[in-house]
Amino acid sequence: MTKAKLTEKEITTAIAKLPEWKVVDGKLNRAFKFDSFVDAFTFLTKVAFAADKLDHHPELFNVYNRVVIDLATHDVDGISDLDIELAKKIDAL
């Protein structure tokens, strides 16, 4: 997995396969809604474990049953393959 910043074309191609994700303020962004706070928090815990295995840590926001995730690679000041890989893993949860 590289930590090189992806080009706009590479990002567009990658997120075409991740239809729920969009680019907001230079980060991959997706919002989730769950039945309860516990379901949302359980999901956040699973995301934390998946992210830690990649040694790549997202911005996570939670209010009651809603979760918003932003992915960016701070080392390259943009979106990298690590963000795409983590988005795929999050979608699989």
N, C-alpha and C positions, 0 to 999 in steps of 0.2 A: 504494500500500500504506500503510495507516494504522498508527500505533503506539499506537492506543487499546487499553486493556485490554478483552478480550472478557468478556461476561457468562457466567455458568454455562450459560445456555440456548444462547448462540451457540457456546460450546465444545462442548456436547453435540451440537448440530446438525452442526458441522464434523467432529468425530471420528467421527460415524456413517458418514462417507464415507472414513474412515481406520481401518478395523477393527483393525489391528495396534497402533494407538497407544492409550494410556490416560493419564489424568491421575494423576500420583504427586507428592505434595508440591508441588502448584501448578504442575507443569511437564508438558508433553507428554513421554511416555516410551515408548521402544520398544527391545527387545532383539533382536539378530541373532546367528545362529550360522553360521559358515562352515566350509569343509573344512580350512582351514589358517590359520596366522598371516599368511602373505603375502596370502591372499584377504581376510582381515579388514582388513589394513593398506591394501590397494588400495582397498577400499570406503571406508575412512576418508579417503583422499586425494581420492576423488571427492566425498565429502560436503564436505570442506574447500573445494574449488573452487566447488561449488554455493552453499555458505553465503557465501563471500566475494563472489560476484556479487550477492548480496542485501544485502551489508554487514550480515550477521546471523550471529552465531557461536554455535554450540551447545556444550553440555558433552558431550564425547566421552570414553568410557571403553573401554579395550581390555585384555583379558587373553586371550592366545593367540588362539583362534579366535572369541572372543566380543566383541561390540561393544554397548555400551549408549549411547543418545543421549537427552539431556534438552534440551528446547526451552522457553525462556521469554524474555520481553523484559524485561530488567532495568530499562529506562527507565520501564516502566509497572508494574513489580513484579507481573507476571503473564503470561498468555498473550495474544498479539495475532495479528492477521492474518499478520504476518511468520512466526510460528511455524507456522501452518497451511500457508502457502505453502512453507516450507522442508520440512515433513513430506511434502508432496506431491512435491516434487522428490527427496527422499530415497527415497521409495517407488518413484519412476520409475527409480532407479539399479539 
